[in-house]
C-alpha cells in the first residue's frame, strides 16, 4: 500500500471514529444542560458552544450558557450556579484542572455529570476532557515557524501565563528549541487582548528597528497574535514570520492576505469538540459509566500553500464571503501546491 493510500485509510478510520452517535431522539426532553465557558471571545469559544448546543437541543434539552469573562473565579462561580439550578449535566469549556476540582466535586455530590473541553488534562471527577492534542498541535505549529526562519534568530513568544493550554504549547516550543541553539526565545507575557499584544509588539519594533533583529513571533492562539501581525504590517516589517494555533476566521484572514507575515496556523475541528462533549454527556445521563480520560479531535496545518483547502475544510465554501476574500485572488497570490494532511493522535 503506498503512502497516499495509507493516509487515505487513516483519514477514513478517523472519520468513522468521530461519526456522531445515534442518540435516542428527544432523550433530554424537559432537562436543562449547562455550558460553562471561561470566556467567549473568539470563534474557538463560540463554536464549541455551538457544536454542543446543536446536539443537546436536538435531544430536547434546554441549554444554559454562562460566560466567566476570562476570570477563573467567576468561571467557578458560574459552575456552582448551574449546579444549584438543578441542571442534568454540565459541559465546562476551558479552565485549570486543579482549580475546577472543587466545583466538579460539588457536581458529583449532586449527581450531576460533568465533562470538560479544552482543559488539557482530566479533572478528577469529570467524565473526560475533549479537545485537540495540545502537544501534537504545539509541535506542528512550532515546526512550521522554526522552519520558516531556517532554525535561527530571535523569536518573541506571546502567551498568557497560567492558561493551561497555552502553557502546554509554550513548553513544547521550549523543548523543541533545545535542539536548535541558534534560536533565541524572548518571553512576552500578555493578557487575552489583541490590543495589548499590538501595543507590546509596537514597543518591540521600536526597540528593534533593524530588519533581522526580530526573526519571528510565536503566538499561543490566532486572535491573541493578530495584534502582533497588525503592528508588524503597520511598521512594514513583513520579514518577521508569525504562526499560532486555532484556525479561526481571523487566522485565515491573516494567512491569506497579500504579503502576509503570518505563515501558519494549526486548525482545529472546533465544532466537533462541542458535539463530542455533548454526545459523551448524553451517554452518561443515559447510564454509561466508563469513558476515556481524553477524547481528541482532528487538526491540520494551514499554510500559504494549502490555505484554500484548509479554510474550506474548517469553514466550508462560504468562507470567502464571510472573510470578504476572493478565492481566485488567493490562488493567484499563493500557489496552492501544498498537501492538506489531517492529523489525529493514535491511541491504543
N, C-alpha and C positions, 0 to 999 in steps of 0.2 A: 504494500500500500504506500503510495507516495505521500509527501508531506501535506500537499493540498487536501488529499482525501482524509488524512488523519485529522487535520484541522477542522474539516467539514464534519467529520464524525463526532469530534469533541464538541463542536458548537451544537450539533443535534442533541447530544446527550445532555448538555446544559439546558437547552430549551425544554426538553422533556422533564428534567428535574424541576424546572421552575414553572411548569404548567399549573395554572390556578386550580385549587382543589374544587371538587364538585360538592359544595356545601348544600345542605338541605335548604330549599327556598324558604324565606321568611323565618328562619330558625331563631332570630333575635327579636322577633316582633314583641313590642312592649318593653324592651330592655334599653337601658341607657349605657353607652360606652364613652369613656373619657379619653381624649388625646391630649396629653400634657406636653407642650413644646417649650423648651428652654427659651427659644426665641423664634420669631417668624420674620426673617429679614431678607431672605433670598429664595430663588427657585428651589433650592435644595429643601429648605424647610417646608415651603408651600406644597411641593409635590409629594413629599412623604405623607403629609396630611391628606392630600387629595387621593393618593393611592389607597390609603387605609379607609377613608370615608366612603369611597365608591363601593368597596367590598362590604363594609358594615351596613350601609344604607340599603344595599341590595338584599340583605338578610333581614331587613325590617327594623334595624336598630336606630335609635336616636343618638346622634353623635354630638358630644360637647367638647369644644376645643378651648384650651387655655394657653396663654402666652406669658412666659416668665420675663420677657423683655431683656434677655441675656443675664438676668440676675438669678444665680443658683438658689439663693434663699427663697426668692419669690416662686421659683420653679417648684421647690419642695412644698411650699405653702399651697400652691395650686393643686398639687397631687393630693395633699391632705384634704382639701376642699372637695375634690372629686370622690375620695373615699367616704367622706361624711355625707355626700349627697346620695349615696346608695347606688353607684354605678355597678354594672355587672362585670366590667373589666376595664383595664386601663392600658393604653399604649403610651409609653414615655419616649419622647424624642429628645435626644442629647442629654448630657449630664455626666457626672462623675460617679463611678460605680460605688465608691465608699460613701459619698455624700447622699446618694439615693437609698442606701441601705436602710436607714430608719423608716422612711416612708413606705418602702416596699414591704418591710416587716409589718407595718400597720395594715397595709392592704391584705397581706396574707392572713393576719389575725382576724380580719373581717370577711375572709373567704372570697376575696376579690383577686382574680388572676391578673398578673402584670407582665407585659413583655416590653422590653426596651428596644429602641432603634438607635444605631449610631453612637452608642456609648463606648464601644471598642472592646469591651470585655463583659462577661456576665456578672450582673449584680446578684448577690446571694438572695434567693427567694424569688427572683424573676424567672419566667419560663425559659427565656432565651434572649440573645441580643442579635438583632437583624441589621445588616449593613454591608458596606463594602469591606474587603480585606485591606485594612489600612496599611499594613506593612507592604503588601504587594503593590498597592497604588502609590505609596510613597516612593518605592523603588522605581516604578515606571516613570513617574514624573521627574525624579531626580536624575535618572539615567538620561532622559531626553535633554534636560537642561545642561548637565555637565558635558554631554556630547556636543551641544551647540557651541560651547566655548572651548572645545578641544581639551577639557580637563585642566584648565589653568586659568588663574585670575582671581579677582576679589568678588565674592558673592555675598550679597546682602540678604539676610534672612528675616522675613516678616512673619510673625506668628503671634498669637495671643497666649501669653503664659497661663498655665493652669487649665486650658481647654484640652481635655484628654486626647481627642483625635488629632489635634494639631501638635500636641507634644509627641505623639507617636510618629507622625510624619516627619517631624524635625529630628527625632532620634535616628530614623532611617537615613536621612541626609547625613547626619554626623558620622554614622557608621560607614557609609559608602565613601565619604571624603577621606577617611583614613588611608585609603588605597591611592589617593591622588594628592601628593604633598604640594603640588603647585596650585592647588585650590585653597584659598584663604576665606574662611567664613567670618562674617561680621553680623552679630545678632542685633536685630532691631525689634525689640518687644513693642507691641502696639495694642490697640483695642479693636473691637468689632466695628470698625468705622473706616470706610474707604476715604473719607475726607481727612481723617487723622493720618492715614498712610500717605496720602498725597502730600500733605504738609511735611511729613518726615522725609519723603523722597525728595522734595524740593530742597530741603536743607542739605541732604546728602549730595545732590547735584551741585549745589553752590560750593560745598566743601571739596568736591572732586570734579573740577571743571574740565580736566583734560580727557579726551577720548581714550578709552582703555583703562582709565583709573577705576572704573566700575565695570566688571565683565558681565555680571548677571544679577538678577533679583529672583530669589526663591520665595514664592508666596504660598501660604498654607491653604488658601482657597481662592476661587476666582473673584468673588465680589470684593474680598479684602484687598487683593493685589491690584484691582482695577484702578485704585488711586495712584499707585506707583506707575502704572502704564500711562496714565494721563499726564503725570509730571514728566515722564521721560519724553513723551511726544511733544509736549509744550516747549521743552528745552532742546528739541532737535537732537536727542541723544539716542536715536533708534538703534545704535550699535549695541546697546545694552539688551541682553536677552532676558526674557521673563517666562516663567512657567508656574502652573499651580494645579489644583485639583477641583473637580466638580462637574464641568461641562455645562454650567449654567448658560442662559442666553447671553449674559454679559461676557462670559468666557469666549463664546463663539463670535461675538461682535469684535472682541479684541483680536482673536486669532485670524479672522478672515478679512480684516480691514487692510487697506493698501499700506505697504511698507511697515507692517506691524512688528514691533519688537517682541510681541507675545508669541512664543514658538510652540507651546504645547499645553494641553490640559488633559487630565485623566477624567474621562466621562463616566459617571455612574448611572446605572439604571435605577434612578431615584424613585419613580412611582412604584416600582416593584418592591422596594424596601417597605413602603407603606402597605402594599397589598399582602405581602408575605407576613408582615406583623399581624394584620387583621385576620388572615386565614389561620395563623397559629393560635391567636386568641380565641377564635370561634371553636377550634378543636378543643381547647382547654375548657371552655364553657360547656361543651358537649360531653366532657368527661375524660378526654385524653390526659394522661398524667406525665408522660415522659417526652422530652424534646431535646434536641441537640443544644449544647450551650451556645453555639454560634451558628447563625444561618447567613450565608453570604450571597450576594448578588453579583451580576456581571459588571465588568468595567472594560473600557477600551481607551487607548491613547489617541487623541486627536492632534494632528499637526497641520502645517500648511499643505502638506502633500496628500492628506486624506480627509481634509476638513469637511468637504461636501458630504461624503458618505457618513462621516462621524456625526455631523449635525443632523442629517435626516434620520439616522438610526435613533438618536435621542429625542428629537423633536418632531419628526415627520416632515412631509413635503411642504407643509405650510410655514415652516421655519423661516423661509426667505421673506414672506410677507410680515411675519412677526418681528424680524430683525431689520426690515427695510433695507435688505441687501439683495443684489441681483446675483442669482446663482451663476449666470453666464459670466458676469464680471469676475466673480471669484475664480472660476475655472480659467479665465484668461490671466488673472493675477498670479495664481498659484497652480501650476500644473498638477493635476490630480493623479499622480503616478505612485502614490503610496498605498500599501495594503492596509485594510482595516481588520485588525485581529481582536476577537473577543476573548477576554481573559476571565478565568474563574478558578479559585483555589480548588485543588483536587484533594479530597479528604477520604480517609479510609472508611 
